[in-house]
Amino acid sequence: MKSEHKIRLVLCDDHDMVREALALFLSKEKNIEVVGSAATEESLLELVKSSNPDIVLLDVRLGSESGVNILRKLREGNTGQNVIMLTTFESDLALVDAYEAGAAAFLLKSAHVQNMLSTIREVADGRRPFDVVEVRAAMARLEATGMSVLRTLDDTDRAILRELAKGASDQQIASAVFLSVQTVRNKVSRLLRRFDRENRTQIAVFLAGLPDDSL
């Protein structure tokens, strides 16, 4: 990328202090221009539409919203932005999902600031600085632990799993996900088979051991 061209960048994180700190830090770089920041999916999509940045720095988790789902919407909309996913904690699931959804890079927020800057510049130059070996290793770990099944579930199944993790009854789950009790029973039975668990207690124990951002 030519040195005189500024990299136009948008930040999306639901923590005000993180957004402000990143904006302050990145704005000090001569070839980077922070053109806006957002805390939610809706505000980010509007901001991308109005400001047309080169790069979006997007948190993997925005409260109850999935950053990877937002990434997919940006890609589906063909907005042209490269997206760098940010995360607080290492997560095989988030890494693999981000890679397959088309993220340009995946960074820990604890990464050295120079690493973040070099990644932004690499992405701006058209590169995709993923560690493919680590992505493959993460895929293998997901497969070995049964977590790969999570990646194939829709939002309703995930909501049911969250309720199962709380120990909710079929009636409580039905109320939470707006389905009939019989439909919930059918879905729970199918989920037990998919996760190769014999009963609700076993799947609740499995879910309790997952990283916080898995569901």
N, C-alpha and C positions, 0 to 999 in steps of 0.2 A: 504494500500500500504506500502511495506517495506520502512523504512526510508532511506536505502542506494540507493534506486532507484530514480533517478531524473525524474521529470515530464517534458517531452519534449513538448514545447509549441510554437505555431506560432501565430503571431498577424496580423490582417488584418483591417486596418483603412485608409481612404483616407487623413487623416490629419497627416502630418509629425510630428508635435509636440506631438500629442496624442500617436502615435506609439513609438516615442523616449522616452517619459515620462513613458509609460507603460513598455517598455523594460528595462529601467534603474531601475525602481522600482522592477519589478519581478525578475530581474537578481540578486538582492541582497539576495533573498531567497535561502537557501542552497539546497533545494530539487527541485528547479525549474530551468530549462535551456531553455532560449529563443533561439530557433534554427533558427529563421528568421522572417522577417516581409514583408508584401505586402500591396499594395495600391489599387489593382484592382483584378477583378475576375481571369483574365488570369494569372497574376503573382502568385496569391494565389494557384491556382490549380497546377501550375508547382512546387511551393515550397512544397506543401503537398506531391506531387509525389516524389520529390527528398529527402525530409528530414524525411518523415513518422513520424510526431509528434504524441504525445498522445492526445493533446488538441489543438483546434483552437479557439482563441478569435476573433470573427467576428462581425464587425459593421453591424447594421441593414441596414444602407444606405451608399453606397459607391458612392457618386456623383449621377449619373443617374442609377447606378446598384443597384439591390435589394440584400441585404445580405441574405434574406430568400430564394431567388431563388438559390443563391450560395450554401446555406446549403442543399437545395434539391439535387443539383448536386453532392455534396460530399456524401450524403446518397445513391443516386442512383449508384454512383461509388463504393460503398462498400469499401471505403478507410479505414474504421475502426476508424477514429478520432471522439472523442466527441467534439461537437461544443457548445461553450458558446456565446450566442448573446449579444452584447453590444448596448445600445441605449442612446442617449442624452436626449430624451423626453419620458415620459410615453405614450404608445400607445396601446390601446386595440387590434387594428388590428395586430400590430407587435407581441404582446404577444401571441395571439391566433395562428397566422400563424406560429410563431417559435415553439410553443408547438406541433402543429399538424405536422409540417415538421420534427420533431425529434430532436430538439435542446435539449441539456442536461440541460441547464439553461438559464436564461434571466436576465441580470443585467443592471441597470442604471449606466452610467459612473460616476454619482455623488455619487454612493454608497461608504460607508466607505471602505478604503483600506483593512481592516481586513475582511470585508464581501467578497470582491473579492477573497482574499487568501483562505478563508474557502470554498468558492464555488468551486474554482479550485481544492482544495484537495478532496472535496466531490465527484466531478465528476471523478477525477482520481481514486477514490476508488470504482467507479462503481455505484454511486448514481445519482439520477436526481432531484436536489433540486428545483423543481417548487412548487409554492404555488397553488395547484390544486383548492382551493376555489376561489382564485383571477382569475384564468383562466376561471372558470365557470361564475364568475361575469362579466368578460370581454366579454364572449360569449353572455351573456344575454343583455349587453348594446349594443353590435353590432346589435343584432337582433332587439332591440327596436328602434334604430335610422335608421335602413335600411342599415347600413354599411355592414351587413353580405353579401349582394349581391355582394359587391366589391370583395369578396374572391373567387367568382366563375367565374370571368371574365378573358378572355384571354388577351394577350398583345395588340392585335388590339383594343379590346373594351376599354381598359384602355387609349390607345393613343387617341381614339376618345373622350373619356370623358375629357382628358386634353385639347383638342382643343375646346370642348364645353364650358369648364370653361373659356376660353379666349374670348368666344363670336364669334368663327370662323364660317364662312358660310359653307354650304355643299361643295362648290367648294374648299374652303381653306382646309377643312378637308380631302377631297379626295386627294388633292395634298400632304398633310402631311403624310398620311398613305398609299399612293400608291394604292388606290382603285377607282373604278368608282363612279361618283356622285350618281347614282341610288343605288349602294351597300351601300354607306354611308347613304343615306336616309333610307334605309331598316334597317340598324343597329341602327341608331338614334331612329327610331320608336320603335324598340324592346327594346332598353335601357330605353326609357321613360316608357314603360309598366312594365319593370322589377323593376324600381325604383318607380313605381306608381306616376309618375309625368305627368302633362297634356301637358306641353310645354317645350321648350328649356330654357326659362327664369327660370322656376321653378327648373329644374335640375342644371342650372348654380348656382343658389342661394344655393342649397343643396351642390354642390361640393365646393363652396367657404367656407363653414363652416367646411370642413373636415380638419384633421391634415395634415401638409405638406407632410408627408411620405405615405399618403394613396394611392396615385396613382403612 
